Each structure stands twice: as C-alpha cells, then as structure tokens.
Amino acid sequence: SGAATRRGVAFDISKGAADESSQVLTFAAAFARGDASILAGQPQISDAGDLTVALRDGVGGSAVWNVIAIDNGGIEFGASDSYRAELEIIVLQTPPPVQDLA
C-alpha cells in the first residue's frame, strides 16, 4: 500500500539546556509486541519527529514499538542521553471494493 507519513508524532523535542543545542538527536524503534507483519519494515522517525511507515497491502492489525530518542551528548556527570516511549501503530484493513452483481 506504500509509505505513509504522519507529521509531528514526536513534538516539543528538546536537546536539553541552551549549551546542549548543538547535540544531534536521533530516534530508533524496536518491535515490542503485537503483529509486526502489519508493516513492511521498521517505523522510521525523522529528527523533526515525523513518523513514516511502509504499509502492506490487505493487512490490518496493531503492534507496539519501543521508541528511543538519543542525543550524542553522552552521560558524563550523571546525565541522560536517551528517552524511551511506546508507539502503538494500528492499521485498518481496507475492505475490498463492492462489485455490482447486476
């Protein structure tokens, strides 16, 4: 069915304090539970927070992925360089078209 993008899935993204503004933030997704076959691959989240998924034709269901936002600032002095969240993706299967039997 092709790729689908949803803008702004991750929002209010902050890299930290003002002195951390040069850090690079990336997202990673790992399958957690459900039916991973609803997608043709891993979900992708851009650095702007937009989610892109590759949908499979004729498949519906739901699955949960663990999403981790990671900055490249390191963990010195007890700092944290990641944030974890869950993302549930629900795909509604499109019913087949109704055929005129007349």
C-alpha positions in Angstrom: 0.0 0.0 0.0 3.1 2.2 0.1 4.6 4.6 2.6 2.5 6.7 5.0 3.9 9.7 6.9 2.4 11.3 10.0 3.9 14.7 10.8 4.6 15.7 14.4 4.4 12.3 16.1 7.3 13.4 18.4 6.8 17.0 19.4 8.2 19.6 21.8 11.6 18.0 21.2 14.3 19.4 23.3 18.0 18.5 23.2 18.4 20.0 26.7 19.8 23.2 28.1 21.0 26.0 25.8 24.6 24.8 26.0 23.4 21.5 24.5 21.7 22.9 21.4 24.4 21.6 19.1 23.7 18.0 20.1 22.3 15.7 17.4 19.0 13.8 18.3 18.1 10.5 16.6 15.3 8.1 17.0 15.3 4.3 17.0 12.4 1.9 17.0 12.4 -1.7 18.2 9.4 -4.1 17.9 7.9 -4.9 21.3 4.6 -6.8 20.9 1.6 -7.4 18.6 1.7 -8.2 14.9 4.8 -6.8 13.3 3.7 -8.1 9.9 1.3 -5.1 9.5 4.3 -3.1 8.3 6.8 -3.9 5.6 9.7 -2.7 7.8 10.6 -0.8 10.9 8.9 2.5 11.6 11.2 5.5 10.9 11.0 8.8 12.9 12.9 11.7 11.4 14.8 14.2 13.5 11.9 16.6 13.1 9.6 14.0 14.7 7.7 12.8 11.6 6.8 9.1 11.6 7.0 7.1 8.3 5.8 3.5 7.9 5.7 1.2 5.0 2.2 -0.4 4.9 1.5 -3.9 3.5 -1.5 -4.3 1.1 -4.5 -6.0 2.6 -3.1 -6.4 6.1 -4.6 -4.9 9.2 -3.9 -5.2 12.9 -1.8 -3.4 15.6 1.6 -3.6 17.0 3.7 -1.7 19.6 7.2 -0.5 19.1 9.6 0.9 21.7 10.9 4.3 20.5 14.1 5.7 21.9 15.2 9.3 21.4 19.0 9.5 21.8 21.3 12.5 21.8 25.0 12.5 21.2 25.8 14.4 24.4 27.0 11.5 26.4 26.3 10.6 30.0 29.1 12.3 31.9 28.3 13.7 35.3 25.2 11.5 35.6 23.5 13.0 32.6 21.0 11.0 30.5 21.3 10.7 26.7 18.0 8.9 25.9 14.3 9.0 26.4 12.1 5.9 25.9 8.4 5.8 24.9 6.0 3.3 23.4 4.4 3.8 20.0 1.3 1.8 19.0 0.5 1.6 15.3 -2.9 0.5 14.3 -3.6 -0.3 10.6 -7.2 -0.6 9.5 -7.5 -3.1 6.6 -9.3 -1.6 3.7 -12.3 -3.7 2.7 -12.4 -5.0 -0.8 -14.5 -2.9 -3.2 -18.1 -3.8 -3.6 -18.8 -5.3 -7.0 -22.0 -4.7 -8.9 -23.5 -8.2 -9.4 -26.4 -6.9 -11.7 
